[in-house]
Amino acid sequence: MIERFKQIFSGLDRAHGVYKKGETQNGVKQKGKAFIKKEPVTDELWQKHLDGVESLGIIPVRDAVKDLDGETITPSTCSWGCIDIDTYPLDHGALIKKIRDLNLPLIVCRSKSGGAHLFLFTSEPVEAKILKDKLEEIAALLGYADCEVFPKQIEILADRGDTGNFLNLPYFNGLTGMRYAFNDQGEALDLPEFFDMYDTYVQSADQINDLKIESKKQVDELEDGPLVYR
């Protein structure tokens, strides 16, 4: 199960994100801390994440490769991207319905704060810029143009010491951790069910390039109709 999870959420392998929950001091809950460790992403870290021991954050964008003259040999690539929606309260069911009405191949996950992470997965690495641009178009279409989009960077270089920004992954402590994906009926999915959902919506590089973002008029028409999820 770890191997499949790793394959889906693979990214930069020389650094990762860590989120430490805040402790309670004098009856007051302290804010948690998020930081990057410049250490390899090991199998142990993946397992600790799924077991709910230590949350793992992955940087989706991989290193670019340049020659001695600074010319790009291989651009930075990603196999997944995400729109991070921090709007509260959030009706996940209505959001899923809008996404499906627009024929967008996104998978909605509940974030640790109760918002939503809208994932776009690819079956092969695509250029980070292409994926970032596409997600920004989708975010604007859905009415969340001001939300964070991952990858945040379109190029990182190991020689320059770049690491990029990480996203906390879903399925920390499985369903118990509340960071799970939803199916098209708005129901929580366990990890094997999420894998099936991934197989349904994962896109090839050609499909990403050909993905049509509908007009705002069509979204407005959806907004005028009922958004009650059935």
N, C-alpha and C positions, 0 to 999 in steps of 0.2 A: 504494500500500500504506500509505503514511503517513496519508493521509486517512481510511482505514477504521480504522486503529489509533487515530487521534485521536478519531474519532467514538465509538468504543467506550469509551475511557477519558477522555472529556472531563470536566472538573471546573472548579475555580476557575481563571480565566485570568489573574489579576493577580499570582500568586505560584506558586512551585513548590519542590519539595524537591530537594536535591542530596546525594548520598552520595559521599564521597571515601575511597578505599581507604587504609588505613594503610601507611606506608612501613616498610621494614626498617632499623633502626638498631642497629649493633653486633650484628648477627645476631638481633635480636629484632624480631618483627613487631609494629608498633604498631597500636592499635585505630583503625578508620576513624571518620570524623566525618560526622554527618548534620546538615544545617541547612536553613533556608528562605531562599530569595532572593525578595525582594519585587520581582520583575521578571516581565514577561509571558512566557507559555509560547509560544515561537516554533516555527515549522516546523523551524528548525535544531536546536532542542533535541530534538524528537521524532526527527529523523534521527540525531543523535548517539547517542541512546539505542539505537536499533535497530542502529546500526553498532558499538556497544560502546565508544564514545569517552567518553561521560559519562552516568552513570545518571540517569534522570529520575524524580522522585517527584511524583505528582499528588495534590492535595487534592480529595477527591470532592465535598465540599459547596460549593454556590455561595452567593453573597450573597443575603440576604433584602433586601427593599425595604420601607421604612416611610415613613409620611407624617410631617408636621411634628409631629403629636401623639403619635408613637411607635406608632401602630397599624400592624399588618402589612398591607401591600398584597399582597406576594408572599413566601411563606415560602421558606426555604432548601430547595433541592432537590438530588437526586443522580440520576445515571444508572447508578451501580454502587455496590456496597458489598462488603466483604470481612471474612471471619473469618481472623485471623492466628494460625496454630497453630505454636507454637515448642516442640513436644514432640519429643525425640530419644531413640532412633531412631524414625522414623515410617514405618509401613507404608502408603505411598500407595495401593497396590492395595486393601488392606482398607478404607481410608477411602472410596475411590470406591465400593466395593461397598455399604457401609453407606448412603451417600448415595443411590445408585440404588434400593436396597431400600426406602428411605423416600420415594421419588418426589420428591426435592428437586432443584430446577433449578439446582444449583450446578456450577461448573466449577472443578476442582482444578488449581492451578498449583504447581510447586515454587518455594519461596522461595530467596533467595540463600544462606540459611544451611542449606538442606536440609529445612526445615519445609514447611508448606503454606499457601497463600493460597486460601481458598474464596470464589470470586467469585459474586455474584448480580447479574446485569445486567438493566437495564430498557430497553425500547425508547423510552420517553419519561420525562422527569423526574418523579420522585415526591418527596413531602415527605421531607426528611432524617429526621425523627422516625419516620415510618412504616417506612422502610427499616432504620434502626438498631434499632428495636424488633423487627422481624421477624428480623434477623440474630442478635440476642441470644437470641431464642427458639430458633432453629436451633442456635446454639452450645451452649446448655444441653442440647438434645435429643441432640446428638452426643457429649456428655460433655466439652465444652470451655468450660464456663460462665465460666472465669477468663481466657479468651483475649481479646486485644484485638479490638475490632470497629471497622471503619471504615464510615461516618463516625463520628468520635468526638463531633463537635458536631452539634446539631440546628438551630443557627442561627449564622450569622456575618454581620457587618455591615462593609462597607468603611469607613463613616464612623467606626467604632469602632476601626479598624485591625486587625480580626480576620484571621487567616489560616487557622486550623484545623491539623489534623495531616495529614501526607502519608503515602502508601504508595509504596514503590519498585515500579515497574511490572515486569511480566514481559517477556520477550523482549529483555532487554539483551544485545546481541550475538547475537541469534537463539538457536539451539539450543546454540551454543558456550558461551554464558553460563550455561547450566544453569537458567535461570528460564523454563521452558516449561510449557505446559499438557499434561494427560494426557487421552487419550480414555477411553471406558468400559472398555477392555481394559487400561488402565494403561500405554499406550504414549505416548511423547513425540510431541507434535504440532508441526509447523513452523507458521509464521504463517498461511499460507493455510488449513491444516487447522484451526487455532484459529478462524479466521473462520467456518468451516462449523459448528464446535461452538457458537460464539456464536449463530448463527442457529437452532440446535436448541433452546437453553435460555433464550434471552432472554425476558423476561416483560413483558407490558403492565402499566400501572398497575392495571387491574382484576384481573389475575392475581395481582399482589403482594397486593392487598387480600384476595383470596379464597384465598390460599395457606394450606392447613391444615397446622399443625404437629402431627405425630402424638404420641401419649402416650408417656411414658417406659416404660410397660409394653411397648409394641411394640419399643422399642429394646432393652430387657432381653432380650426374646425373640430378637432378632437376635444379641445378644451371646452368648447361650447356644448358638447354632448356630455352625457353622464359619465363620471369617472368611477362609478361604483364597480368594484371588481367582482366578477361572477366566477 
